[in-house]
């Protein structure tokens, strides 16, 4: 029998602020020097909204020639900065060795990155290394839009007894072009929240956006949607950053973002062009998905035509089509689509599919 899939999260109250305020985790993408960390920590501490300083010390880069972090030396810096400012610190762990090193230096929170979450074997090793640890552990979504994989990583932590678990929505990899670095696909974290209402979910608008001018609007949307907090990359001099320079905010920009997300009088109709571009980009992604699905569907229709030809079957199969239409109508209606729209759409798809099949059948005759 499967163990309790998720804890009650009662302990989360120890690290989440009062319900009216989102949790704010902020700091540079990478720890680059003791001076850099101290500078940003001192400024963040003065803002009084930040609960944890973030800084990566092991950076999982796509190519080995890129800056891959300063390693364990950065933990010494973070520990000293905490001693100086009193600001708790967090970092990413990507292996059991990282876990042991981070705990040795008194890390207050860890998160597990998208690449690591995508590997169940490594996730299990990290879960075992964290067994018995009583600090918050946040799990970023996997690279692919796979809710089961995300949920599975969270359950691995829960199954070894970890009780302070949270999720981070940082967007998903996508092959198409977009203004986003990683596509938000907001429905997926919302489905995770629906399944586990007590699980805190944080949004990482920096990694979703990839560009600093979009970060405030993605952050605002996440807060308005009810996310429990934000993880935002802030750097004293983003243009000099050794990693992800384009998506990091200056301290002044971060301060403006905090004011922006609190603005309850800010109406959607007054959103600037950046947000309109964001929403249109999401539509573009969905259109690309639709076209990809339609293309593959028509390819399958061609293969079906070959089978029908060999069996001397007509292209039109009324009973099969009735079953398909009933299924997609019921599924679409459950998803909030109008029945008339679904029927018109699928009748058009079916008509094109029959045309493809008839053309191929005629060629074979």
C-alpha positions as CSV (number, residue, x, y, z in Angstrom):
1,X,0.0,0.0,0.0
2,X,1.4,3.4,-0.9
3,X,2.4,5.6,1.9
4,X,0.6,8.9,2.6
5,X,1.4,10.7,-0.7
6,X,1.8,14.1,0.9
7,X,2.2,15.5,4.5
8,X,-0.5,17.7,6.0
9,X,1.9,20.6,5.6
10,X,1.1,21.9,9.1
11,X,4.8,22.6,9.5
12,X,4.7,24.9,6.5
13,X,3.4,27.7,8.8
14,X,6.9,27.8,10.2
15,X,8.4,29.0,6.9
16,X,5.4,30.6,5.1
17,X,4.5,34.1,6.1
18,X,1.0,35.0,7.1
19,X,-1.6,34.0,4.6
20,X,-2.1,37.6,3.3
21,X,1.5,37.8,2.1
22,X,3.3,35.8,-0.5
23,X,6.6,34.1,0.4
24,X,9.4,36.0,-1.3
25,X,12.7,34.2,-2.0
26,X,15.2,36.5,-3.8
27,X,18.8,36.7,-4.7
28,X,21.3,36.2,-7.6
29,X,21.1,33.3,-10.0
30,X,24.6,32.4,-8.9
31,X,26.9,33.1,-5.9
32,X,29.8,34.9,-7.6
33,X,31.7,36.5,-4.7
34,X,31.3,37.2,-0.9
35,X,31.0,40.9,-1.8
36,X,28.2,40.3,-4.3
37,X,26.2,38.2,-1.8
38,X,26.6,40.5,1.1
39,X,25.6,43.5,-1.0
40,X,22.4,41.9,-2.3
41,X,21.5,40.4,1.1
42,X,21.9,43.7,3.0
43,X,19.6,45.4,0.5
44,X,17.0,42.6,0.5
45,X,17.0,42.5,4.3
46,X,16.2,46.2,4.4
47,X,13.1,45.6,2.2
48,X,11.6,43.4,5.0
49,X,9.6,41.4,2.4
50,X,12.2,38.7,1.7
51,X,12.1,35.5,3.8
52,X,15.0,33.7,2.2
53,X,18.1,34.6,0.2
54,X,18.6,32.4,-2.9
55,X,21.9,31.8,-4.7
56,X,23.0,28.8,-6.8
57,X,26.4,27.4,-6.1
58,X,26.2,24.3,-8.4
59,X,24.8,25.3,-11.8
60,X,23.5,22.6,-14.1
61,X,24.6,24.1,-17.4
62,X,23.6,22.7,-20.8
63,X,27.2,22.9,-22.1
64,X,30.3,22.2,-20.0
65,X,32.1,25.4,-21.1
66,X,29.6,27.7,-19.3
67,X,30.0,28.9,-15.7
68,X,28.9,26.0,-13.5
69,X,29.0,27.7,-10.1
70,X,31.6,28.2,-7.4
71,X,30.8,25.0,-5.6
72,X,31.0,24.4,-1.9
73,X,33.1,27.6,-1.4
74,X,29.9,29.5,-2.0
75,X,28.3,27.8,1.0
76,X,30.9,29.4,3.2
77,X,30.0,32.8,1.8
78,X,26.3,32.2,2.3
79,X,26.9,31.1,5.9
80,X,28.9,34.3,6.6
81,X,26.3,36.5,4.9
82,X,23.6,34.9,7.1
83,X,25.7,35.6,10.2
84,X,26.1,39.2,9.1
85,X,22.5,40.0,8.0
86,X,20.4,37.3,9.7
87,X,18.8,36.4,6.4
88,X,18.2,32.7,6.0
89,X,19.7,31.2,2.8
90,X,18.7,28.6,0.2
91,X,20.4,26.9,-2.7
92,X,19.8,24.2,-5.3
93,X,20.9,20.7,-4.7
94,X,21.3,18.3,-7.6
95,X,22.8,15.2,-6.0
96,X,23.1,13.5,-2.6
97,X,26.6,15.0,-2.3
98,X,25.2,18.5,-2.7
99,X,22.7,17.7,0.1
100,X,25.4,16.7,2.5
101,X,27.5,19.7,1.7
102,X,24.6,22.1,2.0
103,X,23.5,20.7,5.4
104,X,27.0,20.8,6.7
105,X,27.0,24.6,6.2
106,X,23.6,25.0,7.8
107,X,21.4,25.7,4.7
108,X,17.9,26.9,5.7
109,X,16.1,25.7,2.6
110,X,17.0,23.7,-0.5
111,X,15.3,23.4,-3.9
112,X,15.6,20.7,-6.5
113,X,16.0,21.9,-10.1
114,X,14.0,20.9,-13.2
115,X,16.7,18.7,-14.7
116,X,17.1,16.8,-11.5
117,X,13.4,16.4,-10.9
118,X,13.2,14.8,-14.4
119,X,15.4,11.9,-13.2
120,X,13.6,9.6,-10.8
121,X,16.8,7.7,-9.8
122,X,18.6,10.9,-8.7
123,X,15.4,12.2,-7.0
124,X,15.3,9.0,-4.9
125,X,19.0,9.4,-3.9
126,X,18.3,13.0,-2.9
127,X,15.2,12.0,-0.9
128,X,17.2,9.4,1.0
129,X,20.0,12.0,1.7
130,X,17.3,14.4,3.1
131,X,15.7,11.8,5.3
132,X,15.2,13.2,8.8
133,X,15.9,16.7,7.8
134,X,13.5,19.4,9.0
135,X,14.0,22.3,6.6
136,X,11.8,23.3,3.6
137,X,12.5,21.3,0.5
138,X,11.1,22.9,-2.7
139,X,10.6,20.9,-5.9
140,X,10.7,22.6,-9.3
141,X,8.6,21.2,-12.1
142,X,10.3,18.9,-14.5
143,X,11.5,20.1,-17.9
144,X,8.6,18.5,-19.7
145,X,5.0,19.4,-19.0
146,X,4.5,16.1,-17.1
147,X,2.3,16.4,-13.9
148,X,2.9,12.8,-12.9
149,X,6.7,13.2,-13.0
150,X,6.4,16.4,-10.8
151,X,4.0,14.7,-8.4
152,X,6.3,11.6,-8.3
153,X,9.3,13.6,-7.2
154,X,7.3,15.2,-4.4
155,X,6.0,11.9,-3.2
156,X,9.5,10.5,-3.0
157,X,10.4,13.2,-0.5
158,X,7.1,12.7,1.4
159,X,7.7,8.9,1.6
160,X,11.0,9.3,3.5
161,X,9.3,11.5,6.1
162,X,10.0,15.0,4.9
163,X,7.2,17.3,6.0
164,X,8.2,20.8,4.8
165,X,7.6,20.3,1.1
166,X,6.7,22.9,-1.5
167,X,6.6,23.1,-5.3
168,X,8.1,25.7,-7.7
169,X,6.5,26.4,-11.0
170,X,9.4,27.6,-13.3
171,X,7.8,26.8,-16.7
172,X,8.4,24.0,-19.2
173,X,10.7,23.4,-22.1
174,X,9.1,23.9,-25.5
175,X,10.4,23.4,-29.1
176,X,8.5,26.4,-30.6
177,X,9.5,30.0,-30.6
178,X,8.1,32.2,-27.8
179,X,8.8,35.4,-25.9
180,X,9.1,33.1,-22.8
181,X,12.3,31.2,-21.9
182,X,10.1,28.4,-20.5
183,X,6.4,28.1,-21.2
184,X,4.1,28.8,-18.2
185,X,1.3,26.3,-19.0
186,X,-0.5,27.6,-16.0
187,X,-3.0,24.8,-16.0
188,X,-0.4,22.2,-14.8
189,X,0.5,23.9,-11.5
190,X,-3.2,24.6,-10.9
191,X,-3.9,20.9,-11.4
192,X,-1.2,20.1,-8.9
193,X,-2.8,22.5,-6.4
194,X,-6.2,21.0,-7.0
195,X,-4.8,17.5,-6.1
196,X,-2.9,18.7,-3.1
197,X,-4.5,21.8,-1.6
198,X,-2.2,22.0,1.3
199,X,1.0,21.9,-0.8
200,X,2.5,25.4,-1.1
201,X,3.3,26.3,-4.7
202,X,5.8,29.1,-5.5
203,X,6.2,30.7,-8.9
204,X,9.6,31.4,-10.4
205,X,8.8,34.2,-12.9
206,X,12.5,34.7,-13.7
207,X,12.9,31.3,-15.4
208,X,9.5,31.5,-17.1
209,X,10.3,35.0,-18.5
210,X,13.9,34.8,-19.4
211,X,13.8,38.6,-19.8
212,X,13.7,41.0,-17.0
213,X,11.0,43.2,-18.5
214,X,8.5,40.3,-18.4
215,X,9.3,39.2,-14.8
216,X,6.9,41.7,-13.0
217,X,4.0,40.7,-15.2
218,X,4.4,37.0,-14.7
219,X,4.9,37.5,-11.0
220,X,1.8,39.6,-10.8
221,X,-0.2,37.0,-12.6
222,X,1.0,34.3,-10.3
223,X,0.1,36.2,-7.2
224,X,-3.4,37.0,-8.6
225,X,-3.9,33.3,-9.3
226,X,-3.2,32.5,-5.7
227,X,0.4,31.2,-5.7
228,X,1.9,31.0,-2.3
229,X,5.0,32.9,-3.1
230,X,7.7,34.0,-5.6
231,X,11.3,33.1,-6.3
232,X,13.0,36.0,-8.1
233,X,16.5,36.5,-9.3
234,X,18.0,39.8,-8.1
235,X,21.6,40.9,-8.8
236,X,23.4,44.1,-7.8
237,X,24.7,44.4,-11.5
238,X,22.8,42.0,-13.7
239,X,24.7,43.0,-16.8
240,X,27.9,41.6,-15.2
241,X,26.2,38.4,-14.0
242,X,28.0,35.1,-14.8
243,X,24.8,33.3,-15.5
244,X,21.3,34.2,-16.7
245,X,22.1,37.9,-16.9
246,X,19.0,38.7,-19.1
247,X,16.4,37.6,-16.5
248,X,17.9,39.1,-13.3
249,X,16.5,42.3,-11.8
250,X,18.4,45.2,-10.3
251,X,17.6,45.9,-6.7
252,X,15.5,48.9,-7.7
253,X,13.6,46.9,-10.3
254,X,12.9,44.3,-7.6
255,X,11.6,47.0,-5.3
256,X,9.2,48.2,-8.0
257,X,8.1,44.6,-8.6
258,X,7.1,44.2,-4.9
259,X,5.0,47.3,-5.1
260,X,3.5,46.2,-8.4
261,X,2.3,42.8,-7.1
262,X,0.6,44.5,-4.1
263,X,-1.3,47.0,-6.2
264,X,-4.9,45.8,-5.8
265,X,-6.2,48.7,-7.9
266,X,-4.3,47.6,-10.9
267,X,-6.9,46.6,-13.5
268,X,-6.4,44.2,-16.4
269,X,-7.6,46.6,-19.0
270,X,-4.7,49.0,-18.0
271,X,-2.0,46.3,-18.4
272,X,0.8,47.6,-20.6
273,X,1.9,46.1,-23.9
274,X,4.2,43.6,-22.2
275,X,1.3,41.7,-20.6
276,X,-0.7,41.7,-23.8
277,X,2.4,40.3,-25.5
278,X,2.7,37.6,-22.8
279,X,-0.9,36.5,-23.2
280,X,-0.6,36.5,-27.0
281,X,2.5,34.4,-26.7
282,X,0.6,31.8,-24.7
283,X,-2.0,31.7,-27.5
284,X,0.8,31.2,-30.1
285,X,2.0,28.3,-28.1
286,X,-1.4,26.7,-28.0
287,X,-1.8,27.3,-31.8
288,X,1.5,25.6,-32.4
289,X,0.3,22.6,-30.3
290,X,-3.0,22.4,-32.2
291,X,-1.2,22.5,-35.6
292,X,1.3,19.9,-34.4
293,X,-1.6,17.6,-33.2
294,X,-3.5,18.1,-36.5
295,X,-0.5,17.3,-38.6
296,X,0.1,14.1,-36.7
297,X,-3.6,13.3,-36.8
298,X,-3.7,13.6,-40.6
299,X,-0.5,11.4,-40.9
300,X,-2.3,8.7,-38.9
301,X,-5.3,9.0,-41.2
302,X,-3.0,8.2,-44.1
303,X,-1.8,5.1,-42.3
304,X,-5.3,4.1,-41.5
305,X,-6.2,4.4,-45.2
306,X,-3.5,1.9,-46.0
307,X,-5.0,-0.6,-43.6
308,X,-8.6,0.0,-44.9
309,X,-7.4,-0.5,-48.5
310,X,-5.8,-3.8,-47.7
311,X,-9.1,-4.9,-46.1
312,X,-11.3,-3.3,-48.8
313,X,-13.0,-1.1,-46.4
314,X,-14.6,2.3,-47.3
315,X,-13.0,5.4,-45.8
316,X,-16.2,6.4,-44.0
317,X,-17.0,4.2,-41.0
318,X,-20.2,5.7,-39.5
319,X,-20.2,3.7,-36.3
320,X,-16.5,4.5,-35.5
321,X,-17.1,8.2,-36.3
322,X,-20.2,8.3,-34.0
323,X,-18.0,6.9,-31.1
324,X,-15.3,9.5,-31.8
325,X,-17.7,12.4,-31.8
326,X,-19.4,11.3,-28.6
327,X,-16.1,10.9,-26.8
328,X,-14.6,14.3,-27.9
329,X,-17.9,16.0,-27.2
330,X,-18.1,14.7,-23.7
331,X,-14.5,15.3,-22.9
332,X,-14.6,18.8,-24.4
333,X,-17.8,19.7,-22.5
334,X,-16.1,18.6,-19.2
335,X,-13.2,21.0,-20.1
336,X,-15.6,23.9,-20.5
337,X,-15.9,24.0,-24.3
338,X,-19.3,24.5,-26.0
339,X,-20.8,21.4,-27.6
340,X,-21.7,23.2,-30.8
341,X,-18.1,24.4,-31.2
342,X,-16.7,20.9,-30.6
343,X,-19.0,19.3,-33.2
344,X,-18.3,22.0,-35.8
345,X,-14.5,21.6,-35.2
346,X,-14.4,17.8,-35.3
347,X,-16.8,17.6,-38.3
348,X,-14.3,19.8,-40.2
349,X,-11.4,17.6,-39.0
350,X,-13.3,14.5,-40.0
351,X,-14.1,15.8,-43.4
352,X,-10.4,16.6,-44.0
353,X,-9.4,13.2,-42.7
354,X,-11.8,11.5,-45.1
355,X,-10.4,13.5,-47.9
356,X,-6.9,12.4,-47.1
357,X,-8.0,8.8,-46.8
358,X,-10.0,8.8,-50.1
359,X,-7.1,10.3,-52.0
360,X,-4.7,7.6,-50.8
361,X,-7.3,4.9,-51.4
362,X,-7.8,6.1,-55.0
363,X,-4.0,6.1,-55.6
364,X,-3.8,2.5,-54.6
365,X,-6.7,1.4,-56.9
